[in-house]
Amino acid sequence: MRPTVLTSTGPEMKVCALEVFAPLVVVEPFSSVRDAIVRVDRSEYGLQAGIFTRDLGAAFAAFEGIEAGAIVVNDVPSWRADPMPYGGVKASGIGREGPRWAIEDYTEMRLLVMDPGPA
């Protein structure tokens, strides 16, 4: 699929209601950052989200208000680096990707505690 920009969409449309794994962006007008955050967080999915802003307050509001595995500011939400945990919440999967996180996910942590007794 070629990179695509969609406008005049609605929340009931599949492209807005489901996860889309394609070079696609939906552009919707909003009246305030709070309005945009509420609309984004209505989704049953929460892999990653992105916000483009110069307003640090808006970036923190998105982080606090959007339930997603990560909030990426001023870059695409699919951006990731190996040391960071990559994964979602809600219906966007369980666990995290990335070398450290994968090893932790596949490791059964155990602990042995021994009291040496009276000296």
N, C-alpha and C positions, 0 to 999 in steps of 0.2 A: 504494500500500500504506500502510495506517495504521502509525504507529510501533508496533513489536512488541518484546516482551521474551520470549525463549525460555529455558526451564530444562529440566533433565533431557535434555540433548543428549549426544551422544557424538562423539568425534573422527572417526568414520567417516561421519557424516552430512554431506550436501552443504553445509549451512549452516555447518558448522565447517571443512570441508575445502576449500571454494572461496571465492573473493572474493565478497562479497555487497554489491551497490550498492543499498542500501535503508535506510530508517529502522528498523534492526533491531539488537538487541544480544543476544548469547548470554551468559547468566550461568552460570558453572560454579564450584563450590567448589574450593579448592586448599589444600594444607597449608602452603605457604610461598611467599614471593615468588619464590624460586628455582624452585619447582615450576611456578608460573604462567608464568614466563619460558621455561622449557624447553618447556612445552606450546605456547605461542604460537609459538615459533621452529621448531617441527616443520613448520609449514606451508611449502609450496613457494612461497607468495606473500609479498611483503614491501612493500606499498605504504606504509602508515603504521600506527603502533600508538599506542594511548593507555593511560596508566596514571593512575589517580586515587589519590593518596597524599599524606600530609603528611610522609612519611619521605624525606628527600633521598637517603639511601643506596639506598632502593628505586628511586627515579627514576634514579639513575646506574646501578644494576644492570640496569634495563630497557634503558637506552641501550647499555650494554656487551653485554648478552646477547641482544637481539632484533635480528635482521638485517632492517632495514626502512629505507625511505627517510628516515623521520623518526620520532621518538618524541615525542608530545605529552603533557605532564604537566598533569593537571587540566583538560582540555578534550577535546572530541571529536577523534578522529584525522583527521577530514576538514578541520579548521581549517587555513587557510593565509593568507599575506599575499604580495602581489606580489614584494617583494624576496627572499623565501626560495625556495630550490629545492624544487619539489614533484614527487615522482616516486618510483618504487619500485625494488626490487632483486628478485632471484630471478625468478620468472615474472610479476612485476608491471610489466613494461615496461622500456623503456630510455630513457635521457635524463631531462631535467627540464623541468618547465613553469615559467612565470613569465617576465616580459618579458626580463630579462637572460639567463636560461638558454636561452630559445628563440632569442634572437639569437646567442648563442654556439654553439648547436647547428647553426644554419643558416649559420654563418660559417666559411669556410676560412681559417684563420690562415696567414699567409705572412711571411717575413722576408727582407730583403736586407741582407747584410753586405758592406761594401766596404773594402778596405785602400787608403788613398790613395797608397800607395807611398812611396819615400824622399822626405824633405823637401828 
